[in-house]
Amino acid sequence: MLRRMNPGFVPRDGRILKVVSVSRISTDHQDERSLEDQLAKHKNFLAGHYSGQIAWKVIKSRGSGEHLDRQELSELEALIESEEVDLVIAEDLGRICRRRRAYDFCEICVDHNVRLIAINDRVDTVEDGWQDGAFISTWHHERSNRDTSERIKRTLRNLFEQGGVCQTFPYGYIKPANTKSDADVRKDPEAEPVYDEWFTRLEKGQPYTEVGDWLNAKGVVTGPWCDKKSWDGPLVSKRVNKTGRHRNEKAPQELQLFRSVPHLAFIDAERYDRVIRLLAERYDRSRRKGENGKDTRAGVSRKRSRWPGQHIFCGICGRPYLWGGNGEADHLMCQGAKLHRCWLGTSCDGRLAAKRISAAVFEEIERLPDFDEALFEAITAESKRLDGDREEQLARLSASQHKVQREIDNLVAFIRGGDSSPRVREDLAQLEEKLHQLRADTQKLAKAPSDGISIPPVEELKRLARAAFAGLAGESPEFGRAMKLIIPKIVVFPVRLCAGGLIVLRAQFGLQLARLLPDERVQQALQRPLERVLTINLFDPPQPEAFRRRVCDLRAAGMTQKEAADQCGLTVTAAQDAAGLQRRMDALGLTDPYVAVIKPPVDYCKLRRHLHRRYRFEPLEDAGKF
């Protein structure tokens, strides 16, 4: 029997009712036949209320209703905005989308005179008061999702505390079928050397990214339960409200649960703790500081920059030089200039800079002189003095460990006695961290050699330097890491010819070749004797400077200006400019044709950032230091 709706359905063209049927299932595990069942329900509903001709447009999709960037949703909204359809029908609003967006979708339909019916939610946008039904249905779907999520978390936490929830494991573990306990899981013997090499690489200074590259190159998979093909830490999922999709985020401490499974440990606890502390110290200086305890760049990926990017610093403001300067991708430019916090907007060719700096380093290594006898005697005397203090330092560390351990025992007794205040637990955590550090210091000191320092010959140092760079491509991360080992920081300063012209950059850095030596004590002993301060021009000299010496030598030999110009392959004007530069240097008493630029010159039209209304000169404390 046909039941007429009030108001009834009226086609826009007066002949055919154009209907869009929206069906959706959430996951791959759901039966795809459910989509056909939803369509059948739409057709049965409409057949009971309308007897005219109907043209159906069917939109079926598989995915979460919380994902607001789905292609099917965009297609549906485009159909509505085209005003070529009369009716949108769905089993409920959640089949179209979820959260407040579902209510907004109803309003889009109303704005474009498209009727929307959500059968189970009893929402019909041509009826008065449809807003109440849509609002309540939207709230109900969101509340149901939240309740389901909390119920699942509560159940899993209880099962975990009872020894259950033995579900997914990373690479390196073998889980037999129907396993319900950690006791049935075993380590993969083939993963033992992989994990050992993993930690060894971290101990040697390799960053996480390069360890991940090594794992991927070796063909090590992330595990049968991991969707990603690259390596990542333990993460939980959190919804991004704008799109409805979930992003990976570190689990909050209150949600982290632990239980002891020593038979599954690849790395012993002492080594693990030591490596974690080592990594924390290594990355503490470069970590994101944040504001008010929050990371202001959370969610923004960190990418590796090829050397010397992010290793060169501005001598004026102290900020790093970044790739992409003045519209040229291969040029480096001061970050402060980009932020209008520095007036030095001059960029340099990054490839040229890398080539000249590395060439200067290799040349300096090959020129190293042999050590003299006085240096041997001074270093030997210092090593004996240091070794004499070793036992005394070990005794002090041992006494400190006993003291901290007693304090920990006292706090544990307080907690067992019923005092579990946050302050007591905070003090306990601090003492445990202090004890770990003392043990690490003791272990390091105990393993240090106690015999005299053996200074290697200079030829051995040169061999180590050649080996460190052998076979490395100039743009590879390994080459950059090797350079950063011996050049902690490169600082560039603006210079200009004394006769005027372009402002260019000159680099200065300390070359610390002792860092190539494996023995830390030898490194400390040879740090100053092997340290060199180098100054490198990061530019090609202009024609007057390139030919200045040769033109002057030819003129001093009795040649005329034209003869000297012809000999050098220059025009007479160019030869005059070269000679004029030398006269300018002589008048100023200079041996170097370049002079430092300490402020924006008034006759230079390219450096105008200091005139911008956004400009504020804010140099960092260590500006100009290397």
VOVORO-647164 format. One record per residue (C-alpha): y, z, x. Coordinates in nm, 3 decimals, always signed. Example, Ala and Ser with C-alpha at 12.3 -4.5 7.8 and 13.67 -1.06 7.14 Angstrom:
<sites>
{{-0.450; +0.780; +1.230}};
{{-0.106; +0.714; +1.367}};
</sites>
This chain:
<sites>
{{+0.000; +0.000; +0.000}};
{{+0.341; -0.100; +0.141}};
{{+0.587; +0.191; +0.173}};
{{+0.946; +0.079; +0.200}};
{{+1.160; +0.270; +0.447}};
{{+1.511; +0.367; +0.354}};
{{+1.700; +0.195; +0.495}};
{{+1.457; -0.094; +0.536}};
{{+1.421; -0.340; +0.822}};
{{+1.673; -0.625; +0.829}};
{{+1.633; -0.909; +1.086}};
{{+1.951; -1.017; +1.263}};
{{+1.884; -1.384; +1.187}};
{{+1.768; -1.308; +0.831}};
{{+1.420; -1.456; +0.895}};
{{+1.212; -1.299; +1.174}};
{{+1.211; -0.931; +1.272}};
{{+1.210; -0.915; +1.653}};
{{+1.027; -0.604; +1.769}};
{{+0.972; -0.459; +2.117}};
{{+0.658; -0.247; +2.150}};
{{+0.671; +0.006; +2.439}};
{{+0.340; +0.144; +2.567}};
{{+0.280; +0.346; +2.883}};
{{+0.012; +0.547; +3.059}};
{{+0.096; +0.778; +3.349}};
{{-0.171; +0.744; +3.617}};
{{-0.445; +0.518; +3.748}};
{{-0.702; +0.766; +3.617}};
{{-0.610; +0.709; +3.253}};
{{-0.803; +0.457; +3.046}};
{{-0.615; +0.129; +3.028}};
{{-0.744; +0.083; +2.672}};
{{-0.492; +0.347; +2.571}};
{{-0.220; +0.080; +2.602}};
{{-0.395; -0.133; +2.341}};
{{-0.441; +0.172; +2.119}};
{{-0.066; +0.240; +2.132}};
{{+0.013; -0.122; +2.042}};
{{-0.232; -0.109; +1.751}};
{{-0.060; +0.206; +1.622}};
{{+0.280; +0.030; +1.636}};
{{+0.149; -0.268; +1.443}};
{{-0.025; -0.052; +1.180}};
{{+0.290; +0.153; +1.131}};
{{+0.509; -0.153; +1.084}};
{{+0.252; -0.323; +0.860}};
{{+0.276; -0.028; +0.626}};
{{+0.655; -0.054; +0.599}};
{{+0.746; -0.423; +0.635}};
{{+0.590; -0.737; +0.490}};
{{+0.808; -1.003; +0.653}};
{{+0.746; -1.218; +0.959}};
{{+0.744; -1.029; +1.292}};
{{+0.786; -1.156; +1.649}};
{{+0.640; -0.905; +1.895}};
{{+0.755; -0.844; +2.253}};
{{+0.508; -0.611; +2.425}};
{{+0.607; -0.404; +2.732}};
{{+0.312; -0.222; +2.890}};
{{+0.340; -0.012; +3.204}};
{{+0.152; +0.236; +3.419}};
{{+0.354; +0.510; +3.590}};
{{+0.527; +0.842; +3.538}};
{{+0.785; +0.863; +3.261}};
{{+0.997; +1.066; +3.501}};
{{+1.045; +0.759; +3.722}};
{{+1.377; +0.627; +3.594}};
{{+1.391; +0.333; +3.835}};
{{+1.086; +0.156; +3.686}};
{{+1.119; -0.220; +3.644}};
{{+0.985; -0.201; +3.287}};
{{+1.264; +0.039; +3.185}};
{{+1.528; -0.189; +3.337}};
{{+1.376; -0.488; +3.152}};
{{+1.380; -0.296; +2.823}};
{{+1.743; -0.192; +2.861}};
{{+1.840; -0.552; +2.944}};
{{+1.673; -0.671; +2.620}};
{{+1.865; -0.415; +2.416}};
{{+2.198; -0.499; +2.577}};
{{+2.138; -0.869; +2.506}};
{{+2.126; -0.778; +2.131}};
{{+1.844; -1.027; +2.079}};
{{+1.600; -0.771; +1.936}};
{{+1.603; -0.575; +1.610}};
{{+1.367; -0.286; +1.670}};
{{+1.217; -0.083; +1.957}};
{{+0.906; +0.113; +1.863}};
{{+0.705; +0.365; +2.069}};
{{+0.450; +0.637; +2.003}};
{{+0.704; +0.896; +2.126}};
{{+1.023; +0.899; +2.337}};
{{+0.824; +1.010; +2.642}};
{{+0.646; +0.672; +2.645}};
{{+0.984; +0.508; +2.713}};
{{+1.119; +0.765; +2.961}};
{{+1.158; +1.140; +2.996}};
{{+1.427; +1.403; +3.036}};
{{+1.786; +1.350; +2.923}};
{{+1.756; +0.979; +2.996}};
{{+1.542; +0.948; +2.680}};
{{+1.834; +1.073; +2.470}};
{{+2.073; +0.840; +2.654}};
{{+1.834; +0.553; +2.579}};
{{+1.861; +0.629; +2.206}};
{{+2.239; +0.605; +2.232}};
{{+2.215; +0.268; +2.413}};
{{+2.011; +0.138; +2.118}};
{{+2.271; +0.264; +1.871}};
{{+2.558; +0.109; +2.069}};
{{+2.393; -0.236; +2.050}};
{{+2.272; -0.209; +1.685}};
{{+1.905; -0.196; +1.785}};
{{+1.690; +0.036; +1.576}};
{{+1.464; +0.278; +1.766}};
{{+1.161; +0.449; +1.613}};
{{+0.952; +0.710; +1.797}};
{{+0.663; +0.763; +1.555}};
{{+0.522; +1.101; +1.665}};
{{+0.868; +1.247; +1.735}};
{{+0.992; +1.141; +1.386}};
{{+1.301; +0.984; +1.544}};
{{+1.468; +0.689; +1.366}};
{{+1.816; +0.604; +1.492}};
{{+1.934; +0.463; +1.156}};
{{+1.882; +0.797; +0.985}};
{{+2.152; +1.062; +0.978}};
{{+2.079; +1.347; +1.214}};
{{+1.854; +1.146; +1.445}};
{{+2.036; +1.316; +1.733}};
{{+1.876; +1.652; +1.654}};
{{+1.524; +1.509; +1.655}};
{{+1.583; +1.315; +1.977}};
{{+1.733; +1.617; +2.151}};
{{+1.448; +1.850; +2.045}};
{{+1.182; +1.594; +2.142}};
{{+1.340; +1.542; +2.484}};
{{+1.351; +1.918; +2.543}};
{{+0.993; +1.956; +2.421}};
{{+0.854; +1.691; +2.658}};
{{+1.036; +1.842; +2.957}};
{{+0.927; +2.195; +2.866}};
{{+0.565; +2.084; +2.830}};
{{+0.572; +1.923; +3.174}};
{{+0.719; +2.236; +3.329}};
{{+0.468; +2.466; +3.159}};
{{+0.179; +2.246; +3.269}};
{{+0.307; +2.248; +3.627}};
{{+0.342; +2.627; +3.634}};
{{-0.005; +2.670; +3.480}};
{{-0.162; +2.449; +3.747}};
{{+0.019; +2.633; +4.029}};
{{-0.086; +2.972; +3.890}};
{{-0.449; +2.866; +3.863}};
{{-0.460; +2.718; +4.211}};
{{-0.298; +3.025; +4.370}};
{{-0.557; +3.253; +4.210}};
{{-0.845; +3.030; +4.314}};
{{-0.710; +3.009; +4.670}};
{{-0.684; +3.387; +4.700}};
{{-1.046; +3.411; +4.580}};
{{-1.161; +3.171; +4.854}};
{{-1.159; +2.853; +4.649}};
{{-0.939; +2.540; +4.646}};
{{-1.113; +2.356; +4.927}};
{{-0.980; +2.013; +4.841}};
{{-0.796; +1.800; +5.097}};
{{-0.803; +1.807; +5.476}};
{{-0.613; +1.613; +5.744}};
{{-0.769; +1.402; +6.014}};
{{-1.042; +1.569; +6.217}};
{{-1.241; +1.752; +5.949}};
{{-1.566; +1.661; +5.775}};
{{-1.601; +1.783; +5.417}};
{{-1.946; +1.739; +5.260}};
{{-1.975; +1.637; +4.895}};
{{-1.930; +1.912; +4.633}};
{{-1.784; +2.151; +4.892}};
{{-1.617; +2.454; +4.734}};
{{-1.560; +2.676; +5.038}};
{{-1.408; +2.646; +5.386}};
{{-1.737; +2.770; +5.530}};
{{-1.898; +2.434; +5.451}};
{{-1.627; +2.230; +5.628}};
{{-1.676; +2.142; +5.995}};
{{-1.471; +1.984; +6.271}};
{{-1.522; +1.620; +6.371}};
{{-1.633; +1.624; +6.739}};
{{-1.445; +1.298; +6.802}};
{{-1.116; +1.467; +6.704}};
{{-1.140; +1.740; +6.971}};
{{-1.003; +1.526; +7.261}};
{{-0.742; +1.369; +7.030}};
{{-0.591; +1.705; +6.936}};
{{-0.603; +1.823; +7.298}};
{{-0.416; +1.511; +7.416}};
{{-0.175; +1.552; +7.122}};
{{-0.070; +1.898; +7.240}};
{{-0.073; +1.794; +7.606}};
{{+0.180; +1.520; +7.530}};
{{+0.403; +1.769; +7.348}};
{{+0.381; +2.007; +7.642}};
{{+0.488; +1.728; +7.878}};
{{+0.803; +1.662; +7.680}};
{{+0.712; +1.369; +7.455}};
{{+0.898; +1.380; +7.119}};
{{+0.713; +1.388; +6.788}};
{{+0.793; +1.022; +6.720}};
{{+0.621; +0.901; +7.036}};
{{+0.317; +1.120; +6.974}};
{{+0.300; +0.961; +6.629}};
{{+0.324; +0.614; +6.786}};
{{+0.039; +0.705; +7.022}};
{{-0.178; +0.825; +6.732}};
{{-0.111; +0.510; +6.535}};
{{-0.175; +0.285; +6.837}};
{{-0.503; +0.467; +6.899}};
{{-0.603; +0.399; +6.538}};
{{-0.615; +0.765; +6.436}};
{{-0.591; +0.785; +6.058}};
{{-0.397; +1.059; +5.880}};
{{-0.700; +1.158; +5.673}};
{{-0.890; +1.033; +5.367}};
{{-0.666; +1.226; +5.126}};
{{-0.332; +1.111; +5.269}};
{{-0.152; +0.811; +5.116}};
{{+0.077; +0.762; +5.416}};
{{-0.021; +0.552; +5.715}};
{{+0.205; +0.740; +5.957}};
{{+0.194; +1.104; +6.065}};
{{+0.394; +1.381; +5.897}};
{{+0.391; +1.759; +5.865}};
{{+0.264; +1.967; +5.570}};
{{+0.492; +1.881; +5.279}};
{{+0.519; +1.943; +4.907}};
{{+0.672; +1.719; +4.647}};
{{+1.008; +1.766; +4.476}};
{{+1.167; +1.548; +4.210}};
{{+1.487; +1.354; +4.279}};
{{+1.667; +1.383; +3.945}};
{{+1.856; +1.056; +3.982}};
{{+1.541; +0.840; +3.992}};
{{+1.278; +1.086; +3.868}};
{{+1.062; +1.013; +4.170}};
{{+0.942; +1.279; +4.411}};
{{+1.036; +1.318; +4.774}};
{{+0.856; +1.512; +5.042}};
{{+1.004; +1.851; +5.120}};
{{+0.893; +2.149; +5.325}};
{{+0.721; +2.410; +5.114}};
{{+0.932; +2.724; +5.051}};
{{+0.795; +3.032; +5.218}};
{{+0.707; +3.205; +4.890}};
{{+0.472; +2.918; +4.799}};
{{+0.285; +2.913; +5.129}};
{{-0.059; +3.073; +5.122}};
{{-0.280; +3.127; +5.427}};
{{-0.635; +3.236; +5.495}};
{{-0.816; +3.266; +5.826}};
{{-1.067; +2.990; +5.914}};
{{-1.124; +3.029; +6.291}};
{{-1.421; +2.790; +6.296}};
{{-1.185; +2.503; +6.201}};
{{-0.930; +2.563; +6.481}};
{{-0.887; +2.276; +6.728}};
{{-0.621; +2.460; +6.936}};
{{-0.644; +2.829; +7.027}};
{{-0.375; +3.052; +6.878}};
{{-0.213; +3.142; +7.211}};
{{-0.165; +2.779; +7.315}};
{{-0.043; +2.682; +6.968}};
{{+0.220; +2.958; +6.962}};
{{+0.333; +2.870; +7.315}};
{{+0.377; +2.499; +7.231}};
{{+0.564; +2.579; +6.909}};
{{+0.807; +2.806; +7.096}};
{{+0.847; +2.540; +7.366}};
{{+0.933; +2.276; +7.105}};
{{+1.174; +2.512; +6.929}};
{{+1.361; +2.575; +7.255}};
{{+1.360; +2.205; +7.343}};
{{+1.509; +2.090; +7.013}};
{{+1.733; +2.389; +6.939}};
{{+2.037; +2.234; +7.109}};
{{+2.008; +1.905; +6.920}};
{{+1.896; +2.039; +6.584}};
{{+2.114; +2.004; +6.278}};
{{+2.321; +2.320; +6.247}};
{{+2.413; +2.275; +5.881}};
{{+2.664; +2.473; +5.682}};
{{+2.602; +2.809; +5.515}};
{{+2.238; +2.792; +5.615}};
{{+2.178; +2.448; +5.461}};
{{+2.114; +2.118; +5.635}};
{{+2.401; +1.888; +5.539}};
{{+2.190; +1.586; +5.641}};
{{+1.872; +1.688; +5.463}};
{{+1.676; +1.386; +5.342}};
{{+1.842; +1.150; +5.593}};
{{+1.596; +1.003; +5.840}};
{{+1.645; +1.044; +6.213}};
{{+1.578; +0.731; +6.413}};
{{+1.535; +0.682; +6.784}};
{{+1.815; +0.508; +6.967}};
{{+1.741; +0.294; +7.270}};
{{+1.880; +0.418; +7.600}};
{{+2.165; +0.470; +7.688}};
{{+2.262; +0.510; +7.321}};
{{+2.340; +0.873; +7.227}};
{{+2.318; +0.959; +7.599}};
{{+2.668; +0.842; +7.693}};
{{+2.955; +1.073; +7.598}};
{{+3.329; +1.013; +7.571}};
{{+3.532; +1.167; +7.852}};
{{+3.831; +1.203; +7.618}};
{{+3.686; +1.377; +7.310}};
{{+3.333; +1.467; +7.423}};
{{+3.149; +1.294; +7.137}};
{{+2.850; +1.059; +7.188}};
{{+2.869; +0.683; +7.210}};
{{+2.673; +0.508; +6.933}};
{{+2.539; +0.157; +6.899}};
{{+2.759; -0.079; +6.698}};
{{+3.111; -0.095; +6.836}};
{{+3.394; -0.312; +6.704}};
{{+3.155; -0.528; +6.503}};
{{+2.911; -0.594; +6.790}};
{{+2.563; -0.450; +6.748}};
{{+2.488; -0.443; +7.124}};
{{+2.807; -0.254; +7.211}};
{{+2.849; +0.123; +7.235}};
{{+3.151; +0.298; +7.090}};
{{+3.277; +0.658; +7.070}};
{{+3.177; +0.838; +6.753}};
{{+3.510; +1.021; +6.756}};
{{+3.699; +0.691; +6.743}};
{{+3.498; +0.587; +6.439}};
{{+3.590; +0.918; +6.272}};
{{+3.958; +0.888; +6.377}};
{{+3.922; +1.200; +6.593}};
{{+3.970; +1.018; +6.925}};
{{+4.210; +0.744; +7.034}};
{{+3.964; +0.575; +7.271}};
{{+3.833; +0.286; +7.062}};
{{+3.721; +0.079; +7.362}};
{{+3.355; -0.023; +7.346}};
{{+3.120; -0.130; +7.624}};
{{+2.827; -0.367; +7.644}};
{{+2.523; -0.141; +7.608}};
{{+2.283; -0.378; +7.780}};
{{+2.519; -0.421; +8.076}};
{{+2.567; -0.044; +8.097}};
{{+2.191; +0.018; +8.101}};
{{+2.140; -0.247; +8.368}};
{{+2.416; -0.117; +8.598}};
{{+2.330; +0.250; +8.564}};
{{+1.959; +0.196; +8.627}};
{{+2.032; -0.034; +8.923}};
{{+2.261; +0.231; +9.076}};
{{+1.995; +0.499; +9.028}};
{{+1.719; +0.295; +9.193}};
{{+1.950; +0.204; +9.482}};
{{+2.043; +0.568; +9.536}};
{{+1.677; +0.671; +9.536}};
{{+1.591; +0.418; +9.806}};
{{+1.887; +0.541; +10.020}};
{{+1.773; +0.906; +10.026}};
{{+1.783; +1.047; +10.383}};
{{+1.513; +1.268; +10.531}};
{{+1.550; +1.647; +10.501}};
{{+1.675; +1.831; +10.812}};
{{+1.528; +2.145; +10.971}};
{{+1.810; +2.375; +10.854}};
{{+1.728; +2.294; +10.492}};
{{+1.360; +2.373; +10.546}};
{{+1.441; +2.714; +10.695}};
{{+1.687; +2.808; +10.417}};
{{+1.445; +2.714; +10.140}};
{{+1.152; +2.893; +10.304}};
{{+1.352; +3.219; +10.333}};
{{+1.461; +3.198; +9.967}};
{{+1.103; +3.139; +9.848}};
{{+0.980; +3.449; +10.030}};
{{+1.251; +3.661; +9.869}};
{{+1.163; +3.532; +9.522}};
{{+0.791; +3.590; +9.573}};
{{+0.865; +3.949; +9.678}};
{{+1.019; +4.020; +9.338}};
{{+0.723; +3.873; +9.148}};
{{+0.516; +4.190; +9.118}};
{{+0.819; +4.392; +9.016}};
{{+0.900; +4.144; +8.738}};
{{+0.540; +4.151; +8.613}};
{{+0.550; +4.531; +8.598}};
{{+0.873; +4.527; +8.395}};
{{+0.729; +4.273; +8.151}};
{{+0.414; +4.479; +8.107}};
{{+0.617; +4.793; +8.032}};
{{+0.827; +4.604; +7.779}};
{{+0.513; +4.474; +7.606}};
{{+0.371; +4.826; +7.569}};
{{+0.701; +4.952; +7.427}};
{{+0.728; +4.671; +7.170}};
{{+0.361; +4.715; +7.073}};
{{+0.420; +5.086; +7.001}};
{{+0.718; +4.998; +6.780}};
{{+0.506; +4.744; +6.592}};
{{+0.230; +5.002; +6.538}};
{{+0.485; +5.249; +6.398}};
{{+0.623; +4.993; +6.150}};
{{+0.272; +4.894; +6.039}};
{{+0.205; +5.263; +5.974}};
{{+0.520; +5.282; +5.758}};
{{+0.408; +4.982; +5.554}};
{{+0.058; +5.120; +5.502}};
{{+0.216; +5.447; +5.393}};
{{+0.399; +5.270; +5.111}};
{{+0.728; +5.174; +5.274}};
{{+0.734; +4.794; +5.230}};
{{+1.109; +4.741; +5.208}};
{{+1.249; +4.401; +5.316}};
{{+1.432; +4.568; +5.607}};
{{+1.107; +4.710; +5.752}};
{{+0.928; +4.375; +5.719}};
{{+1.223; +4.195; +5.878}};
{{+1.217; +4.436; +6.176}};
{{+0.842; +4.385; +6.207}};
{{+0.881; +4.006; +6.218}};
{{+1.149; +4.033; +6.489}};
{{+0.934; +4.264; +6.701}};
{{+0.631; +4.036; +6.669}};
{{+0.840; +3.740; +6.784}};
{{+0.971; +3.944; +7.078}};
{{+0.615; +4.041; +7.173}};
{{+0.505; +3.675; +7.165}};
{{+0.793; +3.584; +7.397}};
{{+0.712; +3.865; +7.641}};
{{+0.348; +3.757; +7.655}};
{{+0.451; +3.397; +7.717}};
{{+0.688; +3.504; +7.998}};
{{+0.414; +3.716; +8.154}};
{{+0.163; +3.434; +8.137}};
{{+0.408; +3.189; +8.290}};
{{+0.498; +3.426; +8.574}};
{{+0.133; +3.515; +8.641}};
{{+0.034; +3.149; +8.669}};
{{+0.323; +3.063; +8.902}};
{{+0.215; +3.008; +9.264}};
{{+0.294; +3.300; +9.494}};
{{+0.258; +3.126; +9.827}};
{{+0.544; +2.965; +10.017}};
{{+0.722; +2.660; +9.886}};
{{+0.598; +2.332; +10.028}};
{{+0.878; +2.077; +10.041}};
{{+0.744; +1.723; +10.005}};
{{+0.876; +1.448; +10.234}};
{{+1.143; +1.217; +10.098}};
{{+0.893; +0.930; +10.087}};
{{+0.685; +1.132; +9.838}};
{{+0.990; +1.177; +9.617}};
{{+1.058; +0.803; +9.630}};
{{+0.696; +0.737; +9.537}};
{{+0.724; +0.969; +9.236}};
{{+1.043; +0.792; +9.126}};
{{+0.880; +0.450; +9.151}};
{{+0.576; +0.576; +8.958}};
{{+0.793; +0.725; +8.682}};
{{+0.946; +0.386; +8.603}};
{{+0.657; +0.156; +8.695}};
{{+0.567; -0.087; +8.419}};
{{+0.828; +0.045; +8.174}};
{{+1.043; -0.199; +7.980}};
{{+1.414; -0.126; +8.008}};
{{+1.453; -0.084; +7.630}};
{{+1.138; +0.122; +7.574}};
{{+1.155; +0.488; +7.464}};
{{+0.951; +0.585; +7.772}};
{{+1.213; +0.432; +8.005}};
{{+1.492; +0.616; +7.824}};
{{+1.305; +0.946; +7.845}};
{{+1.246; +0.897; +8.219}};
{{+1.618; +0.827; +8.270}};
{{+1.721; +1.129; +8.066}};
{{+1.500; +1.344; +8.287}};
{{+1.703; +1.270; +8.598}};
{{+2.041; +1.200; +8.430}};
{{+2.110; +1.482; +8.182}};
{{+2.443; +1.340; +8.067}};
{{+2.661; +1.033; +8.125}};
{{+3.037; +1.058; +8.066}};
{{+3.264; +0.755; +8.040}};
{{+3.636; +0.752; +8.114}};
{{+3.892; +0.481; +8.034}};
{{+4.048; +0.301; +8.331}};
{{+4.289; +0.012; +8.374}};
{{+4.407; -0.206; +8.659}};
{{+4.719; -0.066; +8.822}};
{{+4.888; -0.400; +8.748}};
{{+4.804; -0.372; +8.374}};
{{+4.545; -0.548; +8.164}};
{{+4.247; -0.446; +7.950}};
{{+4.129; -0.086; +7.924}};
{{+3.765; -0.063; +8.033}};
{{+3.511; +0.214; +8.080}};
{{+3.383; +0.375; +8.398}};
{{+3.078; +0.605; +8.390}};
{{+3.021; +0.923; +8.590}};
{{+2.703; +1.128; +8.597}};
{{+2.503; +1.369; +8.806}};
{{+2.174; +1.231; +8.936}};
{{+1.917; +1.514; +8.961}};
{{+1.618; +1.368; +9.145}};
{{+1.453; +1.708; +9.194}};
{{+1.342; +1.695; +8.829}};
{{+1.079; +1.437; +8.927}};
{{+0.887; +1.701; +9.125}};
{{+0.599; +1.875; +8.942}};
{{+0.651; +2.222; +9.096}};
{{+0.927; +2.410; +8.913}};
{{+1.005; +2.627; +9.215}};
{{+1.049; +2.319; +9.434}};
{{+1.275; +2.171; +9.166}};
{{+1.503; +2.474; +9.180}};
{{+1.507; +2.477; +9.560}};
{{+1.594; +2.108; +9.592}};
{{+1.826; +2.079; +9.293}};
{{+2.151; +2.091; +9.492}};
{{+2.035; +1.905; +9.806}};
{{+1.908; +1.614; +9.596}};
{{+2.192; +1.606; +9.341}};
{{+2.426; +1.306; +9.359}};
{{+2.739; +1.225; +9.158}};
{{+2.764; +0.852; +9.087}};
{{+3.051; +0.646; +8.948}};
{{+2.962; +0.313; +8.787}};
{{+3.185; +0.046; +8.632}};
{{+3.049; -0.058; +8.292}};
{{+3.231; -0.391; +8.298}};
{{+3.264; -0.714; +8.489}};
{{+3.587; -0.718; +8.694}};
{{+3.860; -0.963; +8.590}};
{{+3.935; -1.260; +8.813}};
{{+4.221; -1.100; +9.013}};
{{+4.002; -0.804; +9.113}};
{{+3.689; -1.014; +9.166}};
{{+3.866; -1.234; +9.427}};
{{+4.125; -0.985; +9.558}};
{{+3.955; -0.897; +9.887}};
{{+3.851; -1.253; +9.966}};
{{+4.196; -1.402; +9.896}};
{{+4.364; -1.135; +10.109}};
{{+4.118; -1.188; +10.395}};
{{+4.178; -1.565; +10.388}};
{{+4.554; -1.516; +10.379}};
{{+4.530; -1.272; +10.672}};
{{+4.334; -1.539; +10.861}};
{{+4.636; -1.773; +10.839}};
{{+4.553; -1.983; +10.532}};
{{+4.824; -2.083; +10.287}};
{{+4.808; -1.972; +9.927}};
{{+4.677; -2.313; +9.818}};
{{+4.416; -2.328; +10.096}};
{{+4.291; -1.981; +10.004}};
{{+4.278; -2.080; +9.637}};
{{+4.081; -2.396; +9.715}};
{{+3.840; -2.201; +9.936}};
{{+3.771; -1.956; +9.649}};
{{+3.758; -2.224; +9.381}};
{{+4.065; -2.082; +9.205}};
{{+4.395; -2.216; +9.086}};
{{+4.700; -2.128; +9.290}};
{{+4.822; -1.904; +9.007}};
{{+4.493; -1.711; +9.006}};
{{+4.513; -1.665; +9.384}};
{{+4.870; -1.539; +9.349}};
{{+4.755; -1.287; +9.085}};
{{+4.484; -1.159; +9.320}};
{{+4.732; -1.117; +9.605}};
{{+4.981; -0.957; +9.369}};
{{+4.724; -0.697; +9.268}};
{{+4.675; -0.601; +9.633}};
{{+5.052; -0.570; +9.684}};
{{+5.071; -0.346; +9.379}};
{{+4.795; -0.124; +9.520}};
{{+4.971; -0.103; +9.856}};
{{+5.299; -0.006; +9.690}};
{{+5.125; +0.275; +9.498}};
{{+4.916; +0.385; +9.796}};
{{+4.586; +0.315; +9.616}};
{{+4.248; +0.217; +9.755}};
{{+4.099; +0.172; +9.408}};
{{+4.271; -0.090; +9.189}};
{{+4.180; +0.104; +8.871}};
{{+4.377; +0.405; +8.748}};
{{+4.273; +0.659; +8.486}};
{{+4.412; +0.629; +8.134}};
{{+4.469; +0.977; +7.991}};
{{+4.661; +0.879; +7.677}};
{{+4.713; +0.564; +7.469}};
{{+4.948; +0.333; +7.663}};
{{+5.253; +0.219; +7.470}};
{{+5.216; -0.141; +7.595}};
{{+4.857; -0.178; +7.474}};
{{+4.824; -0.339; +7.133}};
{{+4.450; -0.278; +7.077}};
{{+4.432; +0.104; +7.082}};
{{+4.619; +0.200; +6.764}};
{{+4.391; +0.460; +6.606}};
{{+4.633; +0.736; +6.702}};
{{+4.890; +0.575; +6.469}};
{{+4.660; +0.585; +6.165}};
{{+4.742; +0.839; +5.896}};
{{+4.384; +0.976; +5.912}};
{{+4.397; +1.033; +6.288}};
{{+4.363; +1.388; +6.422}};
{{+4.280; +1.433; +6.788}};
{{+4.002; +1.696; +6.801}};
{{+3.834; +1.704; +7.143}};
{{+3.519; +1.911; +7.191}};
{{+3.509; +2.201; +7.435}};
{{+3.291; +2.022; +7.690}};
{{+3.485; +1.693; +7.683}};
{{+3.481; +1.524; +8.023}};
{{+3.210; +1.751; +8.170}};
{{+2.877; +1.623; +8.297}};
</sites>
